[in-house]
Amino acid sequence: MALVAVLAAVLVAGALLPLWPALRLSVDDERLGHLSLAEGEQFTLSYVHSIDHLPIEENLEVRDGELVVDSTRLRQFGAGMGHIPGEGTGRADGEWWVIEDMNRPIGPEVAIRVGTAAVDHRLRTPDTEVRLSPCLTSRRVVVEPVRISTLRLLLAGDPQPHCDEPSPG
């Protein structure tokens, strides 16, 4: 009987302990949901540059609970974009310019002021893409690495923002 109680306690603890890496998305300080992200996997923040109107993809990873920009893909150097000497290496990749091995730490979270539909902010993991611009224009979205329990992982809702109609823009 004691063995059954111990096994039950272990199962409950295993279901409740925060073991699994994930990204938590919050909108204006309210939780939107979680995206699974395995150790060593990258996620991508993509958008269209507001001045040159060309796409940009920033690839980030979680290292020791902090976000680190690993690489950036862009079509041309726009305002505030480009290769910073001593920060990674750049190379052409078809129509894209890729800056790799940047290793730029940005802290425990990234806050995004979501742009209009033309800016098309998206967050992409290997398994999921979340389109932010259609419903969250001008809202503050925070992305932060967390660990979640097996139970939360199993019961986690879809982190896709839901709206009745697209935001103006």
Number of C-alpha atoms within 10 A of each C-alpha: 6 7 8 9 10 11 12 12 12 12 11 13 13 14 17 14 14 16 14 16 21 21 22 20 23 18 18 11 10 10 13 18 17 25 28 21 22 14 12 10 13 19 24 20 18 21 23 20 20 14 8 12 13 15 17 23 21 19 22 22 22 27 14 9 15 16 21 21 20 21 23 25 22 23 19 16 13 15 10 7 12 16 18 11 8 7 15 17 14 19 12 12 11 8 10 15 19 23 21 18 14 20 15 14 15 12 13 16 19 14 13 16 16 21 22 21 20 14 21 18 24 18 20 17 18 13 9 15 16 16 18 25 25 23 20 23 21 13 15 16 22 20 20 20 24 21 19 21 18 18 14 16 19 9 9 14 12 13 18 17 15 13 10 6 8 14 14 10 11
